Amino acid sequence: MGRYVARRLLQMIPVFIGTTLIIFLMVHILPGDPIRAMWGDKAADPAQVASLRHEFGLDQPLWKQYIDYMGNLFQGDFGKTFGGREVIDEMSESFPVTLRLTAVAMIIEIIVGIGLGAWAGLRAGKAADTGVLIFTLIVISIPVFVLGFLARFVLADQLGWVAPNVQDSTDYAQLFLPGFVLAMLSMAYVARLTRTTFAENLRADYMRTAMAKGLPRRRIIGVHLLRNSLIPVVTFLGTDVGGFIGGAVVTEGIFNVQGVGNLLFKALQQREGSTIVGVVTVFVLVILVINLLVDLLYAVLDPRIRYA
């Protein structure tokens, strides 16, 4: 196990460098000058433009900008915004908000998605199964931004059950509605995937053997069926974290959540390369670590899996 983890950590290095390089190049080869754009329609002072370009290192060759950025990054320096603030300070304020929102969405996705899928899978071919399949298909067909505006209009504006905007990002009750909207699409996929694996594993030989031994139904479902059915679901949940963070850009905009999605959207508007690359860099690190944890969790769910 230790050798496998060490090998995976070493594999993360080229993935991390390659991803940051691609994002860095995409941000810095876009047409236009972000420094000159700070003046908008007004005439820019060439001396001030040159001074700011030198301050942010934009007058250097692109390869040197990347090397300098990576060198500073390994020292914990993500650079500065055009407003003079440290990017790491901006992220330290916004990332906890998005992590709380993602946690709410993940809990909803796991409880409701797996619960619905298991309920439908145990009743495959019956009315309950058909109802779950139709419901999840409807959810999958609705774009997230439409679902978000619809939920806000009905639950906040019309019924008044919740506030239309999140005022306190530390209050999980206020994060429930945006978290629910963020989780809906993934919840539908998890429900359908769980339903399929449950229905398939119910027909497996080991299930018939467990029933023939006279084991209690609760043990058969909770130990044998559930653990084996969750392996593909765990894979999806691990890869879905990146989707949650990306989907937060839309959800946070609808409900005015001051998280990393809002930070990234504003940075894209102002073309603040340091902020964009810094946020995406943290995204990459989070996704790489979660994928490693998911692979290790396989051995917990299925004792037959061993890592050399």
N, C-alpha and C positions, 0 to 999 in steps of 0.2 A: 504493500500500500504506500509506504513512504517513498519508494522509488517511482511509483506511478505519479504521486503528487509532485515530486521534484521534476519529473519529465514534463508534466503539464505546465508547471510554472515556467520552465525554460521555453516551452512552446508559446507562452503568452508574450514573450519579449518581441519576437518579430511581428506578431499580430498587432501588438500595441504600437510599435514604431510605424508599421505600414499604414495603420488606420489614421494615426495622427498626421502622417505625411500627406495622405490623400485629402483629409479635411483641410489641412493647412494650405495645400496647393489650390483647392477649390475656392477657399475664401479669398486668397490673395491674388488669384488670376482673374477675378471678376472685373469687368470693365468699370471704369470710373475711378475717381480718387476720393476715398472716404474722408480725408482731411479737408479737401476743398468743399466737400458736401456739407461740412459743418456750418458753412456760411449760408447754405440754402441758395436763394435767388440773389443774394447780395454779392457785391464784388469782394473777393478775398484779397487780403494783403499778401503779396508774394513772399515777403520776408517772414511773416507769421506762418504761412503754409510751409515754407522750407524749414523753419525752426521746429514746428510740430512733427514734420516728417522725420527730421533728424532725432527728435526726442523719442519717438516710437519706433525708430529703426527702419522706417519704410523707405529710406533712401539707400539702403543696403541691397546687394543682390539677394534674390529669393532664397538661394541655397544657404547663404550666411544668416538670413533671418530665421530659417528653420533650425539651423545648428544652435544659434543663440537662444532661441525659444526652448529647445529641448534641454540645453545646458541649464537654463534658469528653472525649467520645470522640475528637474531632478533635485534642485535646491529648494523646492516648494514655492517658487515664484512664478505665478501665472500671468504676470504682467499687469498693466494698468488699463483702465478704460479711458476713453477720450475725455471723460469728465475729471480724470485725475484719481479716481478711486482704485484701490487694489481689486483685481478680479477675484481673488480668493475671499475678500471680504464680501463681495456681492454674492458669491456662491454660498458662503457660510450662512447668509441670511435666507437665501431662497431654497437651497437644497433640503433643509429639514422640513420645509413646508411640503415640497413635492414628495419626500419620503413618507410623510404622514398620509398624504393623499393616496399614494401608491399602496401603503399598508392597508388603508380602508378598502380600496378597490380589490386588493388581493384577497382579503378576508371574505369579502362578498363573493368574489369569483369562486373561491374554494368551497365555501359552505353551500351556496346556492347551486353552483355549477355541478359539483360532484353529487350533491344531494338529489338534484333533479335527474341527473344522468343515471345514478344508481336506481332510483325509483322507477325510471322508464325501462332500464335494462332488465330489471327483475320482472317486468310485465311486458316483455317484448311481444309485439303483435297485437296488444290489447289497446283499448281506448286511451288509457293513460299514456302509453308509449306514443301513440299517434298525436295526442295533444301536446306533449313535450316537443316532438319533432316539428310540429306546425309552429308552436310558439318560438322556438329557437330560430327557425327559418325566417320568421317575421323580424326578429331582432337583428339577425345578420343582414337583412335586406335594408335596414334603416341606417343611414350614415350617422356617425357619432355626433356631428354638429347639429343635425336635425333632431336627434334624440335629446341632446342637451337643451336646445332652445324649447322643445316641446315640454320637457320635464320642468324647466324653469317657468314657462308660461302657465302650465296647469297647476303645479304644486305650490309655486310661490306667488305668482301674480293673481291667479284666479281663486285658489283655495286658501292661500295664506298660511299653509302649514309650515313652510320654511322661509327663511330670508332669501331674497333673490341673489344677493351677493354675500360672499364670505367676509365677515368683518373681523373675526378672530381666527387666525389659521391654527392656533393651538387648541381650539375647541373641536373635538372630533365629531360632535353633533352637527356642527355647521359644515363639516367636510363630508357628511354622509351622502348628501344628494350629488355633489360632483364626483365623489368616489363611486357611487352607484352608476352614474352615467358612464364613467370611465371603464367600469367593469363589465357593462352589459354585453358588449360584443364578445369579449373573451369568455364571459360566463356561458354564452350560448355555445361557443365552440367546445368548451370544457364539458358541458352537459352532453353534447352529441358524441364527443369522443368517449366519455365515461359510459354512456349508454351502449355504444358499439362494443367496447371491450368487455363490459359486463355480459352482454348477450352472447358474445363469442365464447367467453370463458365458462359460462354456464353449461355449454355443451362439451367441454373438455373432459378428458379421461379422468384427471385427478379429482374433478368435481363429482363424477359418478362414483369414484372410489370412496371419497369422503362420505357421500350419502349412504353408500352400501355399508360402511362401517358403523352407521348409526350415530354419527356425531351430531350434536345439537345444531339446529339451523343457524342460530346466531353465530356459532363458532365457524361454521362453513362459510357464511357470507363475510363475517368480520375479519377472519384470519386468512382463509384460503382464497376466496374470491376477490376481496377488496385489495389485498396486497399485490396480487398478480395483475389486477386490472389497472392499478394506479401507475405502473411504470411508464406507459406512453403519456399519461396525464401529467406526471411530474416533468417529463421532457418538455411538454408544451408550456407548463407553468414557468419553467426556467427561462425559456426563450421569450416568454410573453412579458417579462419584466422590461425589456427594451421597448416593447410596444406600449406599455403603460407610460413610460417616461416620455416617449414621443407623442402619445395621445394627450399627455398633460398640456401640451402647447394649446390644443383646441379647448379642452375642458377648463383650464385655468383662465383662458380668455373669456369664456361664456360666464363663469361664476366669479370673475375678478379675484382669483386666487393668486396671491403674490409669490408664486413659486418659480422654479427654474424654467418652466415653460414660458412664462411671461418674460423672464430675463432673456431667454434665448430669442424670443420673438422681437423684443426691443433691440437686441444686439444685431439681429439680421437687418432690421430696418436702418440702423445707423452704421451697419457694416463694421462693427467693432470686432476685428479679427481675433484679438486676444481673448475676448469673452466667449466667442463662438467656439474657438478651438479648445479653450479651457473647459467649457461645459461638456463638449463632446468627449474630451479626454476622460473626464470623470465617468461619463456614461460608459465608455469602453471598459474602463477598469471594473466598474460594477458588474457589467454583463459578463466579463471574463471570469470574475470570481464566482458569480452565481452559476455559470455553466459548470465550473469545477465542482461546486457543492452538489449540483444536480447529479453529476456523474458518480460522486461518492455516495449519494443517497440510493443509487441503484442497488448497491450491495446490501443496504439495510432492508429494502423492499424484497429483494430476491437473493437469498443466501447462496444460490448457485453461481452468482457473479463474483468473480475474484479478480483483483487487479495485481499484476506482477510488477 
